[in-house]
Amino acid sequence: MKTWPMWAAGTVALAAVFHILAIFGLPYGIMDRAMAGIATQAGGVNKAVYPDRATAASRGVVRPSPDLLYTACVYDVSKQPVKLTSPVPDTYWSLSTFASNTDNFFVVNDRQVKSGRIEIILAADGNTKIEKGIPVVITPSTKGIVLFRSLVTSEEARAEIDAMRRQSNCDPL
C-alpha cells in the first residue's frame, strides 16, 4: 500500500515533463519541419517558392485556401538582413512573418500599403545599416518563414495575380 504514493508522484512528474516538452519544444519542431520543406522547394533559404494553387490535398501551408495564391520563403538573418519585396495587387494581399517558434511577429496587408509595391527589411538587430526609407523589422529569431498571400477574385484575374505574386522575393542584402 505504501508504493502507490510513489507511483502517483512518478506519474505526475512524468506528465509534467512531457507537458513542458510539448509546450516548449513542439512549436520549434513544427517550424523546423515546415522550414525544411519550404527551403527544399525553393532551393535554399532566402529564396521564394511559388507553389501551385492549393487543393484539398495541399498541406504545405496549414489549412490552405484554394482562393489564395501563396508565396513562401525561409528567412535566415543570422549573417545579413533580408529584403522582402512584392507588388501589391488590387485584391486582398498580405505578408506575414513567423519566428522559429511559430509566433507571428509582423503582418501587413493591402489596405496598409500606400503604393502598389512593398519593401521591408528583416534584420536580427537594429545595428544594421539599411537602405534609407525602407522599414526595418527586427526578428525575434534568426530563422523563420515569410508568407505572402494573394486573393484570386476570379478565374479571369488569376493569371495576372499569379504573375504579380511571382515577383515577390526574399533577398539577402
N, C-alpha and C positions, 0 to 999 in steps of 0.2 A: 504493500500500500504506500510505502514512502517513496517509491520511484516515480509515481505519477506526477508530482510537482516538478521533478527534474525533466520529464518528458514534455510537460506543458511549457516550462521555461525554454527548453531547447527548441520547441516548435515555434514559439513566439519569436525567439531570437532569429531563427532561420527565416521566418516570414518577413521579419523586419529587414534582414539583409537583402532578400530578393526584392522587396518593395523598393528599397533605396537604389539598388542596381537598376531596376526597371525605370524608376522616375528620372534618375540622373544619367543613365547610360543609354537607354533606348533611343532618345532623340538623336544622339550622335550616331548611333548605328544606322538609323533610318536615313539620315543625311549622307553618311558615308556611302551607303548603297546607291542612293539617288545621284550623288555627285559622280560616282564611278560610272554609272550608266550614261549620264549626260556627257561626261568627258570622253567616254569611248565613242559615242555617236559623233561628237564634234571633232575628234582627233586631238584632244588635249584640253587643257584649261585655258581660260581667257579667250575662248573661241565659241562663237554662237552656233547652235544647231537649230534647224528649221524642220521639225518633224511634220509628217503628213497630218492631215485633218484627223481629229480624234474620232474613233469608232467605239462601239460597245466593248471591244476587246482591248482598247488602248488603256495602258496603265503607267505610262511614263510620267504623267502628272496625276496626282491624287484626284480622283473624281473629275476627269476631264469633261469639258462641254464640247459637243460637236458644233456648237455655234461660234466657238472661238478658235483662232489660229494662234498657236503658241510658238514662241522663240525662247530658247533657254541657253544659259551658259553657266559654267562653273567658274567663279572668280577666284583668283589667288593674288592677294595683295601683300604677300609676305616679303617680296623683293622690290616691288614697284606698284604704284597706283594703277587702276584700270579705268579707262574712259568708256562709259556707256553712251551710245548714240542711237537714235532711232527717229525716223519720220513719224509723225503722229497723224493718222488718217482721220477723216471726217466721220468717225464712228467711235463707239466705245473703245478705249485703248488704255492699258495700264502697264506700269513697270513696278515689279515687286522684288525686294531683295530679302534673302533669307540667310541667317547666320548658320554656323555649323551645328547648332543645337535645335534647329527648325524655327527659331524665333524670326518673325517678320519684323525687320527693323526700319524699313523705308518703303513707302509707296507713293507713287504719283500717277494721276490719270489724265485723260484728255481734257477734262474741264480745268485742270490746274496749269496746263501748259499754254502759255500765251502765244506761242508761234507754232508753226507746223512741224517743228523739229525739237528734239530734246538732247542735251548733252549734260552728263553728270559724271563726276569723278568719284570713284570709290577708293578710299585710302585707309591704311592701317592706323595712321596717326595724323595729327594736324600740322606736323612739321614739314610736310611735303610741299615743294614748290610746284604750284599748279598754274595752268593757263588762266589768265585773268578773265573774270566774268563767268566762269563755269562753276556752278555749285559743287561743293565737296561734301560727301557723306562719309563719315568715319565709321568703319565697320567694327562690330563687336568681336568678330573673329576674322582671321586672315583668309579663311576659305568659306565658301558658301555658294548659293545659287541665285542667279538673276532670272526672273521670269517675265517675259513680255507677253501680253495678251491683246489680241485684236478681234473685235466682234465682226462676224460676217453677217451683214444685214440682208443680203440676198445673194442668190447664186450668180446673178449678173455682176455683182460687185466683188465676188470672191477673188478673181484673178488679179484685180487691181490692189486689193487689200493684201493678198499674198505677196505680190511684188514689193509692196512697201515694207512689209514685215521682214522680208529677206535683206533689207538694208540695215536692220538692227544689228549692232555689233558690241562686243566687249573686247576692247583692245588695250593691251598693256601700254603704258606711257614710256 
